Amino acid sequence: MIVTATQESAGVVAAPLVDAHIHPDKSTWGGPWLSRREARSLPEFIANDVRAQAGFTRSVEERATALFRTAIANGTRALRAQVDVGPAQGLSNVHGVRAAAEGLASLLDVQIVAFPQQGLLTAPGTAELLDAALREGADLIGGIDPIGLEHDLDGHLDVVFGLAAKHGVDVDIHLHDGGTRGLEETARIAERTVAEGLSGRVAISHAFAVAEAEGDALASIADVLAEAGVWLTTCALGGDPVLPVGFLGERGVRVAVGSDGVRDAWTPFGSGSMVDRAHLLAYRTDAMTDADLELAYDLCSRAGAELLGLPTAPVDALADDRLEFDAECLAQVVVDRPSPARVLRAGRLIAESGELVT
């Protein structure tokens, strides 16, 4: 049962939003327009991103802070930041995002994933940098396309799960690989999750292979994920496949939602608002009924809070952490995409009508 919102006389009181997958270190938010280069493959996107980041004149902390402030004003209480660690950045992006998070610690909870976007095995020295990142500000270990980018499924997972065990942290792996290959990787991640005793502590981000699967193949991998307790995150991006969130929920697979890139070298889109993301998810999954629309909001709020280990108590007009919308119902909020009329954190008013007041 969804307990994300209640109808009050003054409008809708809803649970705070959670961005379960965002790349704040890449964002140009609050700065000049970035003209993007065309890319048709993952390596091309990565090369464009490395080139763009090298040319930024504003610091990671400044750009991340600008994005965080917008997210907070639009009702986000917490986020999971995927932050690049590799030869091109070293640990500088982790330090920058951590500084931005500390500057807004009373308003926003931030988890940092040490993310080896350039490759873990294929970019020499990255494993050592990830180890250092987990000592210097990162909260989780990440991974990326063990076969498609790294060409070594078990070798990649050995490093990722080895670092998770060494530092006692959770895992969040980007998986863009589709088709049979992607399903093989998904199943192997689930297998390793069980073997390492990490049920509920491993997420697969994007999971395009699951999003593309149909029929028996979809039901089978859903059951594997549910039994292993592996989370999935989706971002309802452009033309990319989107997880069938209703079906997965019925099979017991836990799903959360994030923004992914926001005005970075990968995309000119993104707003920092998880209300917008709920709208996109509902649109991409062909939501029709109020229940469908409410589910989209729930996945952008309560589900993300659960993934990040935050409280998920039902909300009402007396809740210390709540959003208030001028709307008839939560379904209307998802369709109309308003900024919250009021954002309260720990009982304190922190934003009104999309603007911080603190």
N, C-alpha and C positions, 0 to 999 in steps of 0.2 A: 504493500500500500504506500502511495506517495504521501509524504508528510512535509512537503516542501513549502506549502503556503496555506494561509487562511484568508477567508473573506471577512474584512472588517467594515464598519460603517463608513470609514474614510477612504476605503480602497482595498488594495491587496497587501498583506504582510507576507513576505517571502524569505526563504533562507538565503543567506549570503552566497555569492557565487564563488566557484573555485575553478581556476584554469589549470588543468591537469597536464598540460604540455605546451610550453611556450619557450621561445629562443630570444630572451631579452638582450643578450650580448650582441646579436646581429642587427637589432632594430635601429632604424634611423629616426625613430620617433622624436618629434620636436625640433628636427633639423631640416636642412635643405633637401629638396627633391633629389632622389637617386634614380638616374636612368639606368635601366637594367639591360643586360645582354641576354640574348636568346640562349636557351639551353634545352637539349633534348634527351640527356642522359644524366644519371646521378653523378658520375664523375665531372661532367660539364657544370652542373649546378654547384658542386663543391668547389671547383676551380674558380668559378665566378665569385663565390662567397668569400673565399680566401683573398682574392684580389680586391674585392670591395672593402673588406675589413681593414686591409693594409692601408687603404686610402682614407679612412675616416680620420677627421681631425678632432672630433669630440670623443672624450674618453668613454670606455665601457660604463663606468659608474654614472656619468652624466646621461647617457642615452637610456640606460636601464631605469634610472630614477624617473626620467620623464615618462616612460612607458608605465612604470609602476603607479605613479600618481594618477594617471588617467584610468588605469584599471581599478584602483581603489575608489575613485570618484564614481565609477560606474558599477560599484557593488561587489568587486572581487575582494574576498577576505584572505585568500591564500592562492599560491601557485607553485607549480613544479617547473623550475627553470632548467632547460636543457642547455648546458654551457660548454662551448668548445674547449677541448684540451687536446693539444697536438703540437707538432713541430712549428706550425705557423704562429701559434699564440702562446705556447708554453702554458703557464698558469695564470697569465694576466687577466683573462676573461673571468676566471673563477674569482680572483681577488676583486675585480671590478663589480661583479654582480653581488658578491657578498657585502661589499661596502655599501652598495645601493640598498640592499635589504636591511642592513643594520641601521641605516639612516631613517628607515620607515618602519622599524620593528614594532612600534606600538599600533600600527595601522594594518600591517600585512605580514602574513607568515610565508616564508619562502624556503622551499627545498631546492637544493642545487644538485643536478645530475652531472657528473663528470662524463662528458660526451665525446667519444673519439671519432668525430665526423670524418677526418681524413683517413681513417682506417686505424686499426689497432695493431695488427700484425704487419700490414703493408707500409706503415709509416714508422720507421725505426725510432725507438726511444719513447713511443707513446705509452706503452705499458708502464714504464717507469714514471712518466708524467702523471698518469692516472693514479698510481700509487701515492705520489706526492700530493695530488689534488685532494685525495681523501684524507690527508693529514692537515690540509691547509684551507678548508672551507667548504668542500663538497660533501654532500650528505648521502648520495647514492652513486652507484657505478652504472655507466651506460654501455651500449654496444650498438653496432650497426651492420646490417646485412652480412652475416657471417659467410654466406656463399657468394652472393651477388657482387659484393665489394671486396671481400677478404679471401674468397675461394678456399676456406678452411673452416668448416662448420665446428668441428670438435675443438680445433686449436683456438678459435675465437672464444668459444664458450668456456674453455678451460681457464683462460685468462680472466674473463668477466666474473665467473663464479668463484674463481680463486681469490680475486680481490674482494669480492663480497664477503667471503668467509674470513679473510684476513682482517678486514676492518669492521665486520659485523654490520654491514649495510644492505639495503634493498637494491634491487636490480630493475633497470628500465631500458629495454633494447629497442632501438628503431628497426623496424622490419618493413622495408619497401618491396622486397622480393615478392612476386606474385606466383600464381600457378602451383604446380606440384612441388617445385623447389621451395616456395614460401611455406607451403603446408608442412613439408618435411622439417624445415627449420622451426616452425611453430611447435610441432609435436616434440622435437628434441629439446626445445626450451622448457616445455612442460615436464618432460622426463627429468631434466636436470633440476628443475624446481622441486620435484618430489624427492629426488635423491639427496638434495642438499637441505631438506627440511625447511624450505622457504615458501610454503603455501601462503598465499595472501600477500607476499612481499616481492613478487615479480610482476612486472608489467611489460607488455609488448605494445609499442607505440605504432600507430598506423595500421599494422596487420592487414595489408592489402590482400594477401592471399585468402584470409578468412572472409574479407569483404566481397571477394570475387566468387567464392565457393557457393555451390548450389546443391540442393537435394541431399543425397546421402553423404556426400563429402562434407557439406556444411554441418550437418547434424553430427557426424562423427568427430570432427575437430572441435566442435562446441562441447561435446561431452568430455573430450580429453582435457580441454581447458578448464571446464567446471570442476572436474575431479581433482585436477592439480592445483586449483585455486589461483590460476594465472589471470591477472587483469589485462584488459585491452583498453587502449585509448584511441579515439578517433577525433579528427579535426574538421570533417566535412569540407574538405578543400576542393576548390575548382572542379576539374574533371576526374579527380582521383576517386576510386571506389570508396564507399562509405559503409561502415559496419551495419548489418541489419540488427539494430539495437533491440527491437522488440523481440525478435526470435531468440537472440542470444540471452536476453534476460529470462525468457521462459525456460531456457535450458540451464539456467544457473550460472551463466558467465557474467562476471562483473565488468561493466564498461563505464569509463569516464571520458570527459571531453576537454579538449584544449584548443588554443588559438593557433599553435604552431608558429610560423613566421609572421611577424607584424611589420610591414613596410621595410623589408630587408632585401638582400640581393636575390632572394628566391621568389618574392612576390611583392607587387605594389599594393596589395590589399591588406586588410586587418585594421581593427579599430581599437583594440584594447578592451572591448566590451564583451563580456560573456553572455549578455542578453542577445547581442547580435549573433553570437555563435550558436545559441539555442535556436534562434530563428533559422540560421543556415542549416543546422542539423534537421530541424523539422521540415524544412523545404526539401532537402536532399532525400529524406526518407519518406516523402509523400504523406506527411502527417495530415489528418483530416479532422478527427474528433478532438474534443477538448482533452480527452485522456491522452491522445497521441502528443498533443502540444505540451501538456503538463509533464509527460515523460521526458521530452527534450530539455525542459528546465531542470527537472530532477537530476538528469545526467550531468548537467553543468553546475550543479550545486551540491546536493547531498552525496551523490556518488563520488564526486571529486574529493569531498571532505573525508569520506570513508577511505579512499585510496591514500590520502595524505595522513591518515591517522588522527583526524580532528573530530571534535564532537559533532554529532548529527541529531541532536534532540529536535523534536517538533517545534515549529515556530508559532508564536502568537504575538499580540500587540505588546506584551510585556517582556519578550525575549531580549536579552542583553545584546545579542548579535542578530540584526534583522535588516531587511530592506523594506521600504514602503513605496508602493507604486500607486499612482493615480490611474486606476483601471477598474473595470468591472470584474475581471477574473484573471487568473494566471494565464489561461490560454490567450487572452487578449494581449497580455504583456509580451508573450513570445511572438505574436504576429506583428504588433505595433512597434516593438523594440524601443520603448521609452527608457531614458535614464531614470534611475530610482529618484523619487521625490525626496527621500531621506535615506541615508545610510547610517546605521548605528553600530558601533563596535564597543564591546564591553560597557554598554549602556550610555555611551557618549556619542553625540551627533558629530560625524566627521565629514559628511558631504550632503549637499542638497542640489538637486536638479543637475547632476553631472559635474559639480564643482566642489572641490575640497573646501572645507570651512575651518580646517585646523592646520 
